[in-house]
């Protein structure tokens, strides 16, 4: 997976100190796989100067560290380290992030594919270039919605996302509105926000994909600041799912989301808009939903099996990462069939009436991820015995009541 960063600190000495170690740790991928297929960034005060390289961040920094330290340089900006999708050959500086289309600049983590139905699909298909990667093609369609408007808005981004399937965490900025950064994420990809303070005064903000790399580097930053007689504190929180935020450069505050997104409907081989629906991080399926007994495509078989097993979109993504070390969106035909057969085998041992109500009740007000992290429940939950599932959930509930 790629990693994204937004760095905006009032004291530029701190930005110059923190940027290299953060992007290098993101490249190594302490908590993820490595991201050696490209590095790039753009600074807020000079959006015309986009830096892109197919080299890893470590190699780039070895060559350019001195120019980064120039006294009057303002290095606050957005940064990206890239891991090219498996099975793809698109490696080169032109495929590194950030991408720009007219005035709009974007960095993205995830795998996206244009949907094959919708009001604008015919027009959007004309914009897709097979020689470009998905992130760049997505930005091309963002421009379609912006068209002749004054600048990029949340509504433009929301309209674009409705025409794409896949995973995403992204940051976009329009050169015509340079102090406004749009940040969006789904229910799979992560983003963490670190607010940095000096007493009660906000001194900066860093947004990063992974928690570990962010916390590790910020702890170093706090110690560095002490040598400058600056006493800093920080607070890290994970950004919520399926939202769009607007960040104002220099505000050092990411306010509540200004737009909530919905997971688009899953479309089966029949291309019907009325079939199984993903909303938020879980499937919604009505009791009277019509499910074909013989799905007419592998993708439909996976969708149907996952719905019957009550597996969330995040669940099946994690499963394919475990089984194939790949995101579900880059599985080949043979792997997709193998995964469908795996889900079918799970169904044979799954007693829906016994486990599903227990799990649904437990996850009403708590995320599935939290339960997996704070209990000994095996992933996915359907692999646990009913009695063990109940026991673990009771133990977890009692522990939280005591706290």
N, C-alpha and C positions, 0 to 999 in steps of 0.2 A: 504494500500500500504506500501511496505517497504521504507526505506530511506537509501541512500548511502552517505558517506562522504569521501573525501580525504583531509587530513591535512598535510601540508608541510611548516613549519615555521623555519626561520633561528635561532631565539632565542627559545631554547627548553623550557624555562620558560613559554613562551606564549603557546606552544603546551600543556604542562602539565596543564596549567590553563584552556584552552578552550575546551579540548576534552570531559571531563565529562559533562559540561552543554549542549554542542551541542548534544551529543548522547542521553542525557536524554530528551531534548526537542523533538528530533526526535522520541523518543519512545512514548512520550505523544501524539505527532501528533497534534500540535496546529492548523494547517491548514488542517490536514487530519485525518483519523481514527488512533487509537492508534496502536503501533507496539510492542506488549508485548510478541511475540512468539519466541524470541531469540535475542541474541546479539553476535557479533563477530568482530574480527579485526586481522590485521597482520601489523607489523611495517616494514618499508622499509629496515632497517639495519639488520633484523633478520627474513627473510622470512620462516625459518624453524620452527618458533614458532607461529603457528596459534591458536588463542584463539576462542573457540566456546562454547556457553552455551544456554540452552533453557530458562534460566532466562531472565527477562527484564534487560535492561541496568542499571536501578536504583538499582535493587537487586545486580547485579554483582559489581557495583561501591562501594556499601556499604561494600562489603567484601574485595575489592582489591585496594582501594584508596591508601593505604600506599605504596605498592610495586610500584605503578605507579609513585610515587614522588621520587624514587631513583635518586641520584644526576647525575649519569653518563648514565641514561637511555635516549635513543633517541626514543620518542614515535610517531614520524611522520609516518603516514601509511594510510591505508584504513579501514573504519569502516562501519558496517551494523547493522541496527535494523530491525527485521523481523515481518511481519504480515502474518501468514499462510493463503493461499487462502481459501475462504469460501467453506465448503463442503469437506475439506481435513482433514485427521487425522494424517498427517505427522508432528507431533510436537515432538521435542527431540533435544538434542545437535548435533546429527549426521545430522540433517536437517538445522541447523543454517549455516549462511554464515560466513566466506569465505569457498568455496570449493576448493579442490586441486585435480588435476589429473596429476600424474607424476610430472612435474615441473611447471605446470600452475595453478595459483591461480585466483579465480573469485568471485566477489560479483555482485548481480543482483537484479533489481526491475522490476517486471512485471509478465506476464503469457505467457508461450511459449508452442507451440505444434509442433511436427515434421510434416512436410507436407507429403501428401500421394502420391506425384508424384515428379519426378526429377531424375537426373542421378545417384545420390549417395544414394537415399532413401533406397534401398534394403540393402545396407551395413550398413547404419546408424541405421536402425530399429533393427539390431542385437545388437546394443550397448545400446538400451533403456532398463532400468530396472524399472518395475512398482513400486518397493519398494522405489525408489528414487524420489525426487521432480524434477520438470522440469528444474530448474537451474542446478542441478547436472548432469542431462542427457544431457543438452546442452553442458556443459563443456566436457563431454565424447566425444561428436562429434567434438568439437574444437580440441581435441587431435588426432582424426582421421585424420584431415587435416594437422596438424603439423607433425605427424608421426615421421619420423627420421630426420627432419630438425633441424638445429642448435638451433632455438628458435622460439617462437611465433611471427608472423608478422601481419600487417594489412590485407594482402591478405588472410591469414588463417582465420581470423575472418570474413571477408567479405564472403568468400566461405561458412562458416558455417551458417551465417545468411540467406543466400539464400535458405536454406533447412528447415527453421523454420517459422511458422506464430506466431503472437502474439505481445505482447508489451515488450519493454525492455529499460532499462538504465543500463549499466554495466561497470565494471572496471576489467581489467585483467592484471596480471603481470607474467612473466616467470622468474623463479629463475636463469635461465642461462643468463638472460639479466635484472638484478634486478633494474636498474635505469630507465627503460622504462615502463610506464604505458599506456595501451590502454584504451580509454574511448569511449563508443558508446552509442547513444540514438536514439530512433525513433521519430515519430511525435506526440506521446501521453504522454510519460513519461517526467518528467522535470529534469533538472540539472541546477544549478546556480553556477557561478564562482565568487569568491571574491578575488581580487588582493589587497594585503596589502603593503603599502609603508611607508618608513621613508624619507620624502622629495621626491626626485626623485629616490631613491634607492628602488628596490623591496625587501621586507622582507619576503614575504610568499604568499601562495595561499591556499584557502579553497574552495573545490567544494562540494556542498550539494544539495540534492534533492529539498527541498523547500526554497523559498526566506525568508519567515517570520522568521523561526528558525535561519537561517544563519545571517540575519541582526541583529536580537535581540542579539545574542551571540557576534557578532563582535563589536557591540557598547559597550558591557561590556568589551571586550578585549581591546578596545582603552582606556577606563578609567583605566583599570589595568596597561596598559603600561605607562600611565602618572605617576603613582606612582613609576615606575622604571626610570623616567626621559626619557622615549622614546615617541616621538610624532609620532603617526601613523595616516595615512589616508587610506581609502579603497574605492573600487569601485566594485559594484556588477552588473553582467549582466547574462541574461539567455542564455544558450548554444543553438545554432541553431538546427533545426530538421534534422534527418536522416543523421548523420555524424559520422565519427570516428576521434578521435584526438589521438596524442601521446604526453604524458607528460614526461619530463625528470626530475627526482627527483633532487631537489636543484636548478632548473632553475627559479622557481617561475613564470613561464610564460607558459600559454597554447596558443600555436600558432594556426593559422588558421587550419581548418580541413584538414587532409591529404587524406581523402576518403569520397565521398558523396555516400550515399546509396539510393536505390530505394525501395519503398514499394512493396513487391512481389505481383504478380497477385493473385486475389481472384479466388479460384477454386470452382466451383459449384458441385452439385451431379453428374454431367456428367463427372467430372474429366478432362475437357477440358482445355488446356493451353491458349486458345484463347478468353476466355470470359472476363467479366468486369475486369478492371485493376485499382488498386490503385497505384497512383504515387504521392509521397510527401504526403500532408495532404488532398488531394481531389481525387474524382473519375475522371478518364478520360474515356469518353465513346464517340465513334465516332457516327456521325449522322446515319451512315448506320449499326450500331452494331445490331446484331440479338439477340433479347430478346424473350425468349419463353413466350407465353401468359399464360401458365400454368406451373410454375416452379415445378420441380419434387422433391424438398426438402425444408424444412423450411429455411435452411441456404441460399439456392438460392433465395427464396422469399425475405428474408431480403436484400440480395445483390441487387436484382433487384429493390426493393422498394427504397432503399437508393440512388441508382443511379438515379432513376426517380425524387426523391426529392432533388437531389444534396446535400445530406448530406455527410460530410466528415467522414473519419474513426474516427477522434476525436469526431465529433458530435454524432455518434451512441454510442460511448463508454460513453460519458457523459449522454446520454439518459438512457442507461441501469443502470448507477450508480444512476440516479434520480429515475427511476421506480422500480428497484429491489435492489438498494444498492449493486450491484455486477458488476464486469467487465463482458463484454459480453462473454468472453472466459470460464467463470465458470457457466454460466446459464445452468439450467437443461432443459430437453426436453419440459416440460410444460411452463417454462418461455420463452424459445425461441419461441414457438408457440404464446404465448401471445404477445411477442414483435413484431413478424411478423404481427399479426392482428392489433396492434397499428399503425404500419407504413402504413398498408393498409388503415386504417381509415383516416390517414393524407392525403393520396393520393386523397381521395374522395373530400376533401375540398381544394385541392391545384391546383391553376391555373398556370400551368408551364410557359405558354407564358407570363404571366403578371409579375411574381415576379423574375423568374430565371435570365433574362437579367439584371435587376437592381442589383441583388446581385453579379452576376458574374463580372459586371463592377466595382462595389465597392471593390471587393476583388482581383483585378488584382495586386495591389502593396501593399496591406495591409492584414495582417493576419485576419482571422475570429475572433480569440480570441481577438485581439485588438479592433475590432469593437464592439463586445459584451461588452467588459469592458468599453469602452469610450462613448457608446451611450445607449439609453433606448430601444434598439431593443430587443424584446423577443426572447429567445432561444427555439427551433431553428427558424431561420428567417422566415420560411414558415408560422408561426403562426401569423405573423404581417399582417395587411391590407396593400395593395399596397401603398395607399396614405400615411399611417403612416411610412412605410419603406422608401419611398422617402423623406419625411419630415425630418426624423432622420438623414439620410445620408447627406442631404444638410446642416443641422445644424452642423453635425460633420465636414464636409468639410470646412465650413466657419470658424468654430472655429480654425481649424488647420492652415488655411491661415492667420488668425489674429496672431497666435502664431509665 
